Amino acid sequence: VHKLWDARGYMMSHDEWRVMNWDDACTSRKLSPGQIAADNVRTCTGLVHAAAPGARVFVWSDMFDPFHNAKPNYYLVNGDLTGSWEGLEKDVVIVNWNSGKADESLKFFADRGHRQLIAGYYDGPLTKTRAWLDKAKNVPSVMGVMYTTWKSNYSQLEAFAAMLDEAGF
């Protein structure tokens, strides 16, 4: 992929794992789901760095956020996802979509030394994203904001950009 695209950054899709640690390949390792996730993201980051030295690496926040999905009793995960964040190198940019617990999540990743990209909008009212931006404004590790749509709805893109200007982003 890097030879074809020569991109300056790559997004890993570690996101919303609903089932983990039930088959022999996982359970025989005698690791918690959090340790398995940490090992996986460490390995994947290494693969990206080996193929594309100097490229930025991005990852969704949820599976590494103790205020989101990196916790005990997550869906059908056999065990505890706590500690998954230990596999994140400091240069991995967190694409943070935890607007529900924005204060805690933003602080957690900032305290770990990660730059963050806010993934806002999600086809909902812009007022929700604006409230989140107000919380993120004073977090120095926030490097930008991404318009995120799952419905290919770009009808709010101009209003989103105007909101970013107004909010000082």
DRENDO-1510 file (C-alpha; in Angstrom, 1 decimal, always signed):
<recs>
REC; n; res; u; v; w
REC; 1; VAL; +0.0; +0.0; +0.0 .
REC; 2; HIS; +2.8; +2.4; +0.9 .
REC; 3; LYS; +4.6; +1.8; -2.4 .
REC; 4; LEU; +1.4; +2.6; -4.3 .
REC; 5; TRP; +0.2; +5.6; -2.3 .
REC; 6; ASP; +3.2; +6.9; -0.5 .
REC; 7; ALA; +0.9; +8.5; +2.0 .
REC; 8; ARG; +2.1; +10.6; +4.9 .
REC; 9; GLY; -0.2; +8.9; +7.4 .
REC; 10; TYR; -2.1; +5.6; +7.9 .
REC; 11; MET; -5.3; +4.9; +9.8 .
REC; 12; MET; -5.5; +1.6; +11.7 .
REC; 13; SER; -9.0; +0.3; +12.1 .
REC; 14; HIS; -8.9; -0.9; +15.7 .
REC; 15; ASP; -12.5; -0.1; +16.5 .
REC; 16; GLU; -15.5; -1.7; +18.3 .
REC; 17; TRP; -14.2; -5.2; +18.7 .
REC; 18; ARG; -17.3; -7.0; +20.0 .
REC; 19; VAL; -15.9; -10.5; +20.5 .
REC; 20; MET; -12.4; -11.5; +21.7 .
REC; 21; ASN; -10.4; -14.2; +23.6 .
REC; 22; TRP; -12.6; -17.2; +23.1 .
REC; 23; ASP; -10.7; -19.4; +20.7 .
REC; 24; ASP; -7.5; -21.4; +21.5 .
REC; 25; ALA; -5.3; -19.0; +19.5 .
REC; 26; CYS; -6.1; -16.3; +22.1 .
REC; 27; THR; -6.8; -18.3; +25.3 .
REC; 28; SER; -3.6; -20.4; +24.9 .
REC; 29; ARG; -1.5; -17.2; +25.2 .
REC; 30; LYS; -2.7; -16.7; +28.8 .
REC; 31; LEU; -3.1; -13.0; +28.3 .
REC; 32; SER; -6.0; -10.7; +29.1 .
REC; 33; PRO; -7.9; -9.2; +26.2 .
REC; 34; GLY; -6.3; -5.8; +27.2 .
REC; 35; GLN; -2.9; -7.4; +26.8 .
REC; 36; ILE; -3.9; -9.1; +23.5 .
REC; 37; ALA; -5.1; -5.7; +22.2 .
REC; 38; ALA; -1.9; -4.0; +23.4 .
REC; 39; ASP; +0.2; -6.6; +21.6 .
REC; 40; ASN; -1.8; -6.3; +18.4 .
REC; 41; VAL; -1.7; -2.5; +18.2 .
REC; 42; ARG; +2.0; -2.5; +19.0 .
REC; 43; THR; +2.6; -5.1; +16.2 .
REC; 44; CYS; +0.4; -3.2; +13.7 .
REC; 45; THR; +2.1; +0.1; +14.5 .
REC; 46; GLY; +5.5; -1.5; +14.0 .
REC; 47; LEU; +4.4; -2.9; +10.6 .
REC; 48; VAL; +3.3; +0.6; +9.5 .
REC; 49; HIS; +6.5; +2.2; +10.7 .
REC; 50; ALA; +8.6; -0.5; +8.9 .
REC; 51; ALA; +6.7; +0.0; +5.6 .
REC; 52; ALA; +6.4; +3.8; +5.9 .
REC; 53; PRO; +9.2; +5.3; +8.1 .
REC; 54; GLY; +8.2; +8.7; +9.2 .
REC; 55; ALA; +4.5; +8.3; +8.4 .
REC; 56; ARG; +1.9; +9.3; +11.0 .
REC; 57; VAL; -0.1; +6.5; +12.5 .
REC; 58; PHE; -3.7; +7.1; +13.5 .
REC; 59; VAL; -6.1; +4.9; +15.5 .
REC; 60; TRP; -9.7; +5.2; +16.7 .
REC; 61; SER; -9.8; +5.9; +20.4 .
REC; 62; ASP; -12.5; +3.6; +21.8 .
REC; 63; MET; -10.6; +0.3; +22.3 .
REC; 64; PHE; -7.8; +2.1; +24.2 .
REC; 65; ASP; -10.0; +4.4; +26.2 .
REC; 66; PRO; -10.9; +3.3; +29.8 .
REC; 67; PHE; -13.8; +5.8; +29.6 .
REC; 68; HIS; -15.2; +4.1; +26.5 .
REC; 69; ASN; -14.6; +0.4; +25.5 .
REC; 70; ALA; -11.3; -0.5; +27.1 .
REC; 71; LYS; -12.9; -1.9; +30.3 .
REC; 72; PRO; -14.2; -5.0; +31.9 .
REC; 73; ASN; -17.5; -6.6; +30.6 .
REC; 74; TYR; -17.4; -5.2; +27.1 .
REC; 75; TYR; -19.9; -7.0; +24.9 .
REC; 76; LEU; -18.7; -10.6; +24.3 .
REC; 77; VAL; -15.1; -10.1; +25.2 .
REC; 78; ASN; -13.9; -12.9; +27.4 .
REC; 79; GLY; -12.1; -10.9; +30.0 .
REC; 80; ASP; -11.0; -7.4; +30.7 .
REC; 81; LEU; -9.8; -4.9; +28.0 .
REC; 82; THR; -8.1; -2.7; +30.6 .
REC; 83; GLY; -4.5; -1.9; +29.8 .
REC; 84; SER; -5.0; -2.1; +26.0 .
REC; 85; TRP; -3.6; +1.4; +25.8 .
REC; 86; GLU; -0.2; +0.1; +27.0 .
REC; 87; GLY; +0.5; -1.0; +23.4 .
REC; 88; LEU; +0.1; +2.5; +22.0 .
REC; 89; GLU; +3.4; +4.2; +21.1 .
REC; 90; LYS; +3.4; +7.9; +22.0 .
REC; 91; ASP; +3.6; +8.9; +18.3 .
REC; 92; VAL; +0.3; +7.2; +17.5 .
REC; 93; VAL; -2.4; +9.9; +16.9 .
REC; 94; ILE; -5.7; +9.1; +18.7 .
REC; 95; VAL; -8.8; +9.8; +16.6 .
REC; 96; ASN; -11.0; +10.5; +19.6 .
REC; 97; TRP; -14.7; +10.0; +19.2 .
REC; 98; ASN; -15.7; +9.8; +22.9 .
REC; 99; SER; -17.9; +12.9; +23.1 .
REC; 100; GLY; -20.0; +11.3; +25.8 .
REC; 101; LYS; -17.1; +11.5; +28.3 .
REC; 102; ALA; -15.0; +14.1; +26.5 .
REC; 103; ASP; -13.3; +15.6; +29.5 .
REC; 104; GLU; -12.1; +12.3; +30.9 .
REC; 105; SER; -11.1; +10.9; +27.5 .
REC; 106; LEU; -9.3; +13.9; +26.2 .
REC; 107; LYS; -7.3; +14.2; +29.5 .
REC; 108; PHE; -6.4; +10.5; +29.5 .
REC; 109; PHE; -4.8; +10.6; +26.1 .
REC; 110; ALA; -3.2; +14.0; +26.6 .
REC; 111; ASP; -1.7; +12.8; +29.9 .
REC; 112; ARG; -0.2; +9.8; +28.0 .
REC; 113; GLY; +1.4; +12.2; +25.5 .
REC; 114; HIS; -0.7; +11.4; +22.5 .
REC; 115; ARG; -1.8; +14.0; +19.9 .
REC; 116; GLN; -5.5; +13.8; +19.2 .
REC; 117; LEU; -7.8; +14.4; +16.3 .
REC; 118; ILE; -11.4; +15.0; +17.3 .
REC; 119; ALA; -13.8; +12.9; +15.2 .
REC; 120; GLY; -17.0; +15.0; +15.3 .
REC; 121; TYR; -20.4; +15.3; +13.8 .
REC; 122; TYR; -21.6; +11.7; +13.2 .
REC; 123; ASP; -24.7; +12.8; +11.3 .
REC; 124; GLY; -26.2; +14.5; +14.4 .
REC; 125; PRO; -26.8; +18.0; +15.5 .
REC; 126; LEU; -23.8; +20.3; +15.2 .
REC; 127; THR; -24.6; +21.6; +18.7 .
REC; 128; LYS; -23.3; +18.3; +20.1 .
REC; 129; THR; -20.0; +18.7; +18.3 .
REC; 130; ARG; -19.8; +22.3; +19.4 .
REC; 131; ALA; -20.1; +21.3; +23.1 .
REC; 132; TRP; -17.3; +18.8; +22.6 .
REC; 133; LEU; -15.1; +21.4; +20.9 .
REC; 134; ASP; -15.6; +23.7; +23.8 .
REC; 135; LYS; -14.1; +21.0; +26.1 .
REC; 136; ALA; -11.3; +20.3; +23.7 .
REC; 137; LYS; -10.2; +23.9; +23.1 .
REC; 138; ASN; -7.8; +24.0; +26.0 .
REC; 139; VAL; -6.3; +20.5; +25.5 .
REC; 140; PRO; -3.0; +21.2; +23.9 .
REC; 141; SER; -2.6; +17.8; +22.3 .
REC; 142; VAL; -5.7; +18.3; +20.1 .
REC; 143; MET; -4.3; +18.9; +16.6 .
REC; 144; GLY; -7.5; +19.1; +14.6 .
REC; 145; VAL; -11.1; +18.1; +14.0 .
REC; 146; MET; -12.5; +15.7; +11.4 .
REC; 147; TYR; -15.9; +15.8; +9.9 .
REC; 148; THR; -17.2; +12.2; +10.4 .
REC; 149; THR; -20.2; +10.9; +8.6 .
REC; 150; TRP; -21.4; +7.3; +8.3 .
REC; 151; LYS; -24.2; +8.2; +5.9 .
REC; 152; SER; -22.2; +10.1; +3.3 .
REC; 153; ASN; -24.1; +13.2; +4.4 .
REC; 154; TYR; -22.0; +16.2; +3.6 .
REC; 155; SER; -24.8; +18.7; +3.7 .
REC; 156; GLN; -23.5; +20.1; +7.0 .
REC; 157; LEU; -19.9; +20.4; +5.9 .
REC; 158; GLU; -20.0; +24.2; +5.4 .
REC; 159; ALA; -21.8; +24.8; +8.7 .
REC; 160; PHE; -19.3; +22.5; +10.4 .
REC; 161; ALA; -16.4; +24.5; +8.9 .
REC; 162; ALA; -18.0; +27.7; +10.1 .
REC; 163; MET; -18.5; +26.3; +13.5 .
REC; 164; LEU; -14.8; +25.3; +13.7 .
REC; 165; ASP; -13.8; +28.9; +12.7 .
REC; 166; GLU; -16.1; +30.3; +15.4 .
REC; 167; ALA; -14.8; +27.9; +18.0 .
REC; 168; GLY; -11.2; +28.9; +17.2 .
REC; 169; PHE; -10.1; +25.6; +15.5 .
</recs>
